[in-house]
Amino acid sequence: MSATVGQLREARWRVKVGRKTTDVEMRGELSARERDVARLLVRGVSNKEIARALGIEVVTVKKHVGNILRKLEVRNRTQAAVLLAVGVHS
């Protein structure tokens, strides 16, 4: 990722959630392992493939993905991937 975690945290995006568009700001910083998972999540890699690539259990990947969703204040991994991709490429 070319953007630093601090830049991602400070950035604001307009994200469509359901029928309304709302401002979303990342509240917490991602841990090193969450950043590893996020990099693969942006590429569309499945939980099983992430687990294999990082040498961890699928249940651990799910926990990291949940933490990422909470910190980004989004509802699903697709929204997280879009948000992270925008942060990476802007």
JOHU-V595018 format. One record per backbone hydrogen bond with DSSP energy under -1.0 kcal/mol. NH is the residue of the N-H (numbers start at 1). CO is the residue of the C=O. E is the energy in kcal/mol with one decimal. If there is no record, write none. Layout:
{{NH/CO/E} {NH/CO/E}}
This chain:
{{8/4/-2.3} {9/5/-2.7} {10/6/-2.1} {11/7/-1.7} {13/24/-1.4} {15/22/-2.2} {17/20/-2.5} {20/17/-1.5} {22/15/-2.2} {24/13/-1.7} {27/71/-1.9} {35/31/-2.3} {36/32/-1.8} {37/33/-2.4} {38/34/-2.8} {39/35/-2.3} {40/36/-1.3} {41/37/-2.6} {42/38/-2.4} {44/41/-1.6} {45/40/-2.0} {50/46/-2.7} {51/47/-2.7} {52/48/-2.1} {53/49/-2.6} {54/50/-2.4} {55/51/-1.2} {56/51/-2.0} {61/57/-1.8} {62/58/-2.6} {63/59/-1.6} {64/60/-2.3} {65/61/-2.9} {66/62/-2.4} {67/63/-2.2} {68/64/-2.5} {69/65/-2.7} {70/66/-2.3} {71/67/-2.7} {72/68/-2.4} {74/69/-2.1} {80/76/-2.0} {81/77/-2.7} {82/78/-2.3} {83/79/-2.6} {84/80/-2.9} {85/81/-2.5} {86/82/-2.4} {87/83/-1.9} {88/84/-2.3} {89/85/-2.2} {90/86/-1.1}}
